[in-house]
Amino acid sequence: MFSSQEYLDKKTGPYGIGRFSYLQSLVTEYQDIDDQEAKCQVLANLANFAYDPINYDYFRKLNVLDLFLDALDESDEKLVEFGVGGLCNCVLDKLNKEYILQNGGVALVINCLSSPVEETVLSAITTLMYLVTNESKQEITALPVVECMLRFSRSFNKQLSNLALVFLQDYCTRAQVEEAQAVQQQQQQQLPHPLSEQVS
């Protein structure tokens, strides 16, 4: 739920200096620190602050969204997890959503669908659903993504399968789903049959 400006002003005080300064110190620490574990902790803290709309103006002034987006290209799975988690937490804000869309966010988040980390994948699916617009829908519901969601929908993890089903039902046409199913069936038919490989 988004807060009124009056409430936000009351919560931050007349100047809002404390919160901005603290977020600024986190950004500086993240950029300057070499220790990977500490870097992950700082990004996790920033991702937690992304829940609160009171921070969004500060995030934009401090380029926090860029930190989240850049983290998606990192080799460290924890940084990717906290980066996409941060985006997921703040993407419902209209200005944040526009910024993410304009800065290659869709492609970066789609790449997160192949992560071995469950939380990363869940955040990525949720973020993609929030990023859907008339302009971005074609990229977000491209065939490889729909195929991916079909696989997730058969997962033993109920949270993952349910989220994937919501994506397929709410954002994809029946034709898109059927095309993805046909591709998967074709791929299965092309797999070598175990019995055919046995030597008699």
C-alpha positions in Angstrom: 0.0 0.0 0.0 1.4 3.4 -1.0 1.6 6.1 1.6 0.3 9.7 1.3 2.9 12.5 1.1 1.6 13.9 4.4 2.3 10.5 6.1 5.7 10.3 4.5 6.7 13.8 5.6 5.6 13.0 9.1 7.5 9.7 9.1 10.8 11.3 7.9 10.6 14.5 9.8 11.0 18.0 8.3 14.3 17.3 6.5 14.5 13.5 6.1 18.2 13.8 6.5 18.7 10.7 8.6 17.2 8.2 6.2 18.8 9.7 3.1 22.2 9.9 4.8 22.0 6.3 5.9 21.0 5.0 2.4 23.8 7.1 1.0 26.3 5.5 3.4 25.0 2.0 2.3 25.5 2.9 -1.4 29.0 4.2 -0.8 29.9 1.1 1.3 28.6 -1.2 -1.4 30.6 0.6 -4.1 33.8 0.8 -2.0 33.9 -2.6 -0.3 35.9 -5.5 -1.5 34.7 -8.3 0.8 32.1 -10.2 -1.1 30.1 -11.4 1.9 29.9 -7.9 3.3 28.9 -6.6 -0.2 26.0 -9.1 -0.2 24.9 -8.0 3.2 24.8 -4.3 2.1 22.8 -5.2 -1.0 20.4 -7.2 1.1 19.9 -4.2 3.4 19.1 -2.0 0.4 16.7 -4.6 -1.0 14.9 -4.5 2.4 14.6 -0.8 2.2 13.0 -1.2 -1.3 9.8 -2.4 0.5 9.0 1.1 1.7 7.8 3.8 -0.8 9.2 6.5 1.5 12.7 5.5 0.1 11.9 5.7 -3.6 12.9 9.3 -4.2 16.1 8.6 -2.3 16.7 5.5 -4.3 16.4 7.4 -7.6 18.7 10.2 -6.3 21.3 7.6 -5.2 20.9 5.3 -8.3 20.0 2.3 -6.2 18.0 0.8 -9.0 21.2 0.8 -11.1 22.9 -1.2 -8.3 20.1 -3.7 -8.4 20.2 -4.0 -12.2 24.0 -4.3 -12.2 23.9 -7.0 -9.6 21.9 -9.2 -12.0 25.1 -9.6 -14.1 27.2 -10.7 -11.2 28.6 -14.2 -10.9 27.8 -14.3 -7.2 24.4 -15.9 -6.9 23.7 -14.0 -3.6 24.2 -10.7 -5.3 21.9 -11.7 -8.1 19.3 -12.9 -5.5 19.4 -9.6 -3.6 19.5 -7.5 -6.8 16.3 -9.1 -8.3 14.7 -9.1 -4.8 15.3 -5.4 -4.6 13.8 -4.8 -8.0 10.8 -7.0 -7.1 10.2 -5.0 -3.9 10.1 -1.6 -5.6 8.8 -2.3 -9.1 5.2 -1.5 -8.3 6.1 2.2 -8.1 5.4 3.7 -11.5 8.6 5.7 -11.9 10.7 2.7 -10.8 8.9 0.5 -13.2 9.6 2.9 -16.1 13.2 3.2 -15.2 13.7 -0.6 -15.0 12.0 -1.0 -18.4 14.0 1.7 -20.0 17.3 0.3 -18.8 17.2 -3.3 -20.1 15.6 -4.7 -17.0 13.4 -7.2 -18.7 16.3 -9.1 -20.4 18.3 -9.0 -17.2 15.4 -10.4 -15.1 14.6 -13.1 -17.7 18.2 -14.3 -17.3 17.5 -14.8 -13.6 14.9 -17.5 -14.5 17.8 -20.0 -15.1 19.3 -19.3 -11.6 19.8 -22.4 -9.3 18.6 -20.3 -6.4 14.9 -20.7 -5.7 14.3 -17.2 -4.2 15.9 -15.6 -7.3 13.6 -17.4 -9.6 10.5 -16.6 -7.6 11.5 -12.9 -7.4 12.2 -12.9 -11.2 8.8 -14.3 -12.1 7.0 -11.8 -9.8 9.1 -8.9 -11.2 8.3 -9.9 -14.8 4.6 -10.0 -14.1 4.8 -6.5 -12.6 6.8 -5.3 -15.6 4.2 -6.2 -18.1 3.0 -3.3 -20.2 1.6 -3.1 -23.8 5.2 -2.4 -24.9 7.0 -5.0 -22.8 4.6 -7.9 -23.0 6.0 -9.3 -26.3 9.5 -9.6 -24.8 8.2 -10.9 -21.4 6.0 -13.6 -23.0 8.5 -14.7 -25.7 8.5 -18.4 -26.5 11.6 -19.3 -24.4 10.0 -17.6 -21.3 6.7 -19.4 -21.8 8.5 -22.7 -22.2 10.4 -21.9 -18.9 7.1 -21.2 -17.1 5.6 -24.5 -18.4 8.5 -26.4 -16.8 8.1 -24.4 -13.6 4.4 -25.2 -13.6 5.3 -28.9 -13.2 7.7 -28.3 -10.3 7.2 -30.1 -7.0 7.7 -26.8 -5.3 4.1 -25.5 -5.0 5.1 -21.9 -4.6 7.0 -22.0 -7.9 4.4 -24.0 -9.8 1.6 -21.8 -8.6 3.4 -18.6 -9.6 4.3 -20.0 -13.0 0.6 -21.0 -13.5 -0.5 -17.5 -12.7 2.0 -16.1 -15.2 0.7 -18.5 -17.9 -3.0 -17.9 -17.2 -2.8 -14.1 -16.7 -0.2 -13.0 -19.2 0.0 -15.6 -22.0 -2.5 -16.4 -24.7 -3.7 -19.9 -25.2 -1.8 -19.9 -28.6 1.4 -19.0 -26.9 1.1 -21.8 -24.3 0.1 -24.3 -27.0 3.2 -23.3 -29.1 5.5 -23.8 -26.1 3.9 -27.2 -25.4 4.4 -28.3 -29.0 8.1 -27.3 -28.8 8.6 -29.2 -25.6 6.9 -32.3 -27.0 9.0 -32.1 -30.1 12.2 -31.9 -28.0 11.1 -34.9 -26.0 10.5 -36.9 -29.2 14.0 -36.0 -30.3 15.6 -37.4 -27.2 17.2 -40.8 -27.7 15.1 -43.7 -26.4 17.0 -45.6 -23.7 16.0 -49.0 -25.2 17.2 -48.1 -28.7 20.7 -47.6 -27.2 20.9 -51.1 -25.7 23.1 -53.5 -27.5 21.3 -56.8 -28.1 
